[in-house]
Amino acid sequence: MSACPFSKPANDNGCPFGTSPKSQSINEPPTGTSGGLGGCPIDNKAKDDIEDLLSVQAPRSLSLNGKVLDRFLPETYPIKINKYQDYTEILDDPQLAMAMRQGTKVVHRAAENSVFTRRFLKGDITKDEYGQYLRSLYFVYKSMEGLLELHQDDPAIEMIYFPDELNRTETLLSDISFFYGPERLAQVTDPASMTPAVKQYIQAMEEACKVNPALMVSHSYARYLGDLSGGQILAKRLKKHILHLEKQDSSWDSRAGLAFYHFNNIGNQNEFKNMYRQQLDEAPVTARTKELVVAEAIKSFELNIALFDEIQSLSDSDQLYKIDDNAKETNDNTATSKSSPQPSSLSSPLSSPSPSSFQWLLQNVSSLPALTTGVAAITTLGCVAYLRHRQT
């Protein structure tokens, strides 16, 4: 092997960057100032450099009875712990919106393979299934919006905190009341009725806040932009296939039962989305926080897919709360719910599930690790609908 390219002429001893003479025995301890190992620092990696090369750590997998939750994290996106990188320095141009958009591409496509998602987009779901969808979203949004309010002073969250324009909790309550009837509202929104996938979603957001409140930016991005992008498309599916309305009907423009998809305090939704993305791109985050935000965005999409899969599973096993058509509200207040017998309590199998009812979901729900290394993923139904609509 040739000598050090930075060495002096042949009649000089050793590399000009080292102080160890050529005659030094290989068994003698190294001397000199070049990284503490002696010899040429170009040929010999300093100890600190070697340690840094070994500092790339693979993210820990979160699993749900064999389902790996971080399977959508790109292999080319490791979390590197570099002690020489200043993780306390705020990035000049973080481009969070672009980073999350690129990071969640794969899981967006994966969401389209969800059975419930495909059926929803085809208008092939039942009222009971849609009712469960609303109930699941209600618990998720109530928790998410509570956490965003709690941490609204965080510099990153402050950039994208628009409760008057975006909050969905009250609209979901309105839609749930429409389908189940106001007299059952307290029962179907009782926290005791939360399903395992919903509990897991809420727990994940709470754990994210413990790591860094800024990670709630990921959940806000995944849910709200999906709702804004595909909401109107989904609303039309629901009018036709769930509410059985026709475009020529005078009731077609009614928002009864569809409040979730209407953002009354936003004028031009495209302009608002562009502003929201710009705010994301200017969020004051460090390089480390940016990595975690992208990973958490992927995980947020995965958690949503888990909700969809759970609804399909509950439907297949006939464990959904039933919607009584006579109990829901109507625009003209002519509902006949009072003349229809209502159950005195929720007698759904969900009230007391058997040990095997949700076996594939119950395992590991209470043992999810902290999200510093837990990185995984999932999509919103609204985003999927929007992307499919653009392709047609």
N, C-alpha and C positions, 0 to 999 in steps of 0.2 A: 504494500500500500504506500502511496507517495507521502512525502512529508507534509507537514502543515503548510498550506498555501501562503500563510502569512509569516513563515519562518524567515530568518536571516540567511545569508549565504552559507554554503556548506561548512566554511571554516568557523562558523559561530556555533555555539552550543544551544540546542533546543529551540523552542518556540519563543518569540519575543514577548508573548503574552504571559508566559509562565516563568517560574524561577527555579524549577527543578532541573538539574543537569541531566544530560543523557545518560550519564554513568550511574544514576541512582538505581539501586536494586529494586526489582519488582516487588520484593517482599518487605521493603522499607515503607514506613508510613508516608503518605503523600505530604508534600510541603508546598509552600507558595500561597499566592493570594487569588488564584484563578478559580473561584467557586469553592475553595476549600478542599479540592480533590487533587490539586497539582496538575502539571502538564498543560496542554493547550485547551482552552475553554471551548474551542471550535470542535475539537475531536471528542472531548469529554463533557457530557452533560452534567451540569452542577446538580447537587443533591436536590435543591429546591425546584429546579426545572423538571427533574425526573418525577418528583412528587406531584408537580402540577400536571404532568402528562397522564398520571394515573387518577386524576381527580374527576374525570367524567363518570358520572353515576347514572345508571339506568333507573328510570322511575319505578317505584314499587307499584305492583299491580293491585288494583282493588277488584275483588271478585265477589260474585253473588251466586253461590252454589255452582261454580264452574264457569260462569259468564264473566269474562274479564272486562272490567269497565273501562280500562284505558287502551282497549285494542285499536282505537282510532287515532291514538297519538302517533304522529309520523316518527318513524325510526330515526330520521335525520334531525329530530328535534330533542336532543338530550338536554337535561338540566346540568350545566357545568358549574362546579363550585371552584372558581378560580380566585385564589386568595390575593392575586395581584390586581384583579378587576375591582374597581370602585363601585360597589353596589349601592352606595349611599348617594351617588351623584344623579341628579335628575336629568333625564334624557332631553336633549334639545328638540328632537322631532320623533316622538315614540311611535307614531302611526299605529295606534292600537286597533283602530277599526280595520285597517288593511291586514294587520297581523292576525286578528281573530277571524276575518273572512277567509284568509288563506288556510289558517289552521283547522277550520271546521269544514272544509270542502268535502273531505272523505265521508265524514259522518252525515253530512247532508244527503249524500247519495245513499248511504246505508239506511237512512230513515225511510226512504221510498220503498224499501223492501219490507217494512212493517206491515203485517196483515191488516191491522186496524187502520193504518194510514191509507193504504190502497183502497180499502172499503169506504172510508170517509170521503175520499176524493171522488169516488164513483157514485156517491150518494147511496151507499148500500148498508148504512148502519141503522140501528133501531133507536127509538126514543129512549129506551132504558140505557143503551150504551152511551148515547149522547148525554143523558143525565149524569151518568157516572163521570164522563169527561168533564162536565162543568163542575161537579163536586170536587174532583181531584185538583182542577185548576184553582178553585176557590181557596183551598187550604194552602196551596203553593204560593199564590199571589198574596194572601193575607200575611204569610210569613215573610216573603220576599220584601213586600212593601213596608212591613214593620222594621225589618233590618235596615233597609235603605233610609228610612226616617231616623232610626237610631244613630246611624253613622253618616248622616247627611253632611256633617262638617269635615269629613275626610276629604282632602284636596282632590282626589280622583273622583269620588262619588259626587262631590259638589258640582262637577262639570256636567254630569248627566242626570241630575236629580230634578225631574219635572213632574211632581205629584199631581198637580192640577190637570196637566195634559195627559198623563199616562196611566195613573192608578186605575186598576181594574177590579178591585175587591167588591165595590158597591155594585158595579154592573153585573158581576157574576151572581151576587145575591139576588138581583132583580130577575135574572134569567132562571135561576134555580127556583125562585118563587113562582115564576110563570109556569114551569113544567110540573113541579111537584105540588103546587098549591101553597098559599101562605101559611095554612095551618100545619103544614109538615116542615116548614122551613127550619125551625129550630132543631128538629130531629135529624134531618139529612145533612145539616152543617155542624152537628155535634162532633167535636174533636175525637170523641171515642170511636167514631165510625171511620176514621182515617184508615186507609189500606196500607200495607207494607211499603209499596213503592212511593206513596206520598210521604210516609214517615221518613223514608230514606232520603228523599229529595230535601225535605226540611232540615234533617240532620246534617246533610252535606253543606247547606248554606250556612248553618250555624257554625259548623267546624271551619268553614272558609273564613268567616269573620274572625275567628280566633287566630288564624294564621296571619291574615291581613284584611281589614275591612274593604280595601280596594278591590278585592276579588269579587265583591258583589257587582262590580261593573260588568263582569262576564255574564252573570245571570240576568241582569237588566238588558243587556245587549241581545242575548239569545231569545228572551221572551218578547220584549216590546217590539223589536224590529220585525220579528216574525209575525206578530199580531197586525202591525201596520202594513206589512207587505202583502200578506195573503188573506187578511180578514174579510175583505169584501167578496173574494172568490168563495170562501167557505160559507159566508152568509147566504149567498145565492144557492149553494148546494142544499143548505138547511131549509131554506124557504120552499124549495121544490120537493125535496125528498122526506123531510121531517115534518114540516108544517103543511105540506101538500097545497102550496099556493101556486098560482099560475100568473105569468106576467100580465095577462090581460085583466086579472082580478084587481079590484080597487084596493084590496088589502096587501098587494105585492110590496108597496113601499112602507108598510108598517115595520116598526122596529121591535114590536112585542116579542119577547123571547130571544132577541138578538142584540141586546144592549152591549154585550161584550165586544162586539165588532165595530162599534161606533164610538169614535173619539170626538166628543162634542166640543172640546176646547182646543182642537187643532183645526186650523183652516186648511191649508194646502199640505197634505200628508207627505208628498215628495219633498217639499221644501223643508219640512220638519225633520225628515229622515236625514237629509243632507246636513242640516245643522247639527243633528245629534252625532253623526259620524265625525264632523269637524271637531265637535267638543271632545269626542273620544281621542282624536288624533292629537289634541293639545293637552290631554290629561297629564299632570305632573307625576310621572312614575320613573322609577329606576329601572335599570336593565333587568334586575332580578324580578321586580314586580311585574314587568312586562311578560317575562317568561311564565310566571305563575298565572297571570290573567289569561293568556292564551290557552294554557293547559286547563284552567277552570272553565273556560268557554266550551271547550270540547267536552268536558265532563257534564256541563249543564245540558248539552244536547243529548248526551247519553241518558241522563236522568229522565228527560222527556220521553225518549223512546221506551224506557222502562214503564212509564205511565201508560203509554199506548198498548204495550204488550200485556200489561196487567189487565186492562179493560177487556181485551180480547179473551184473556184467560178466564176472567170472571163471567163473561158472557157465555163462553163455551161450557162452563160448569153450572150455568143457571144460578149465579150468586149475585145478581144485580138487584138493586132496589127497583121495584116496579113503579112506573109512572101511570097514575090513573088519569086518563084523558078528561074525565069529568071534574077532576080536582084542580086543574090548572086554570090560571087566570086567562081571560080573553079581553079583547079591546072594548067590547060593548058591555062588559060586566054581566054577561048572560050565562056564565058558567053554572053547571048544575051540580057542583061539588057537594052542596049541602044535602042533596037528595041521594047522593051516592054514599054507601057505607065506606068509611075510612078505617083503616087499621088503627087500633088504639096504641100500638107501638110498632116499631120497625121489626118485623119478624123475618128479615132477610137473614140468610145463613151467615152474612158478614158479621152479624151481632155476636155470634159465638162460633168462629171458624174451627173446623176440626184440625188436629195437628198436621194432617197431610194436605189441607186445602190449598195452602200457599207455601208448600215446602220449598219450592225452588226460589221463593222470595224471602222467606223468613230467616233463612240461614245467613249469617254474616251481617244482617242489618244493624245489629247492636255492637258490632265489633269493627266498624269501618275506621281505619287509621286516620291520623291528621292529614290535611290536604297538602302539606308541604311537599310530599312526594306522591300523593294520590292524584293522578292526572288521568282523566278519562273524559267521556264525551257523549253528546246527543243533540237531536234537532227539534225544532218546533214545527208543529203541523202547518202553521201559517207560512213559514219559509218554504216548506216543501210545495205547498199549493202554489205559491208565487213562482217558484222556479219552474214547476211543471206548466203553469200558465204561460210563461215566457217562451217555452219551447213549442207551444201549439200555435 
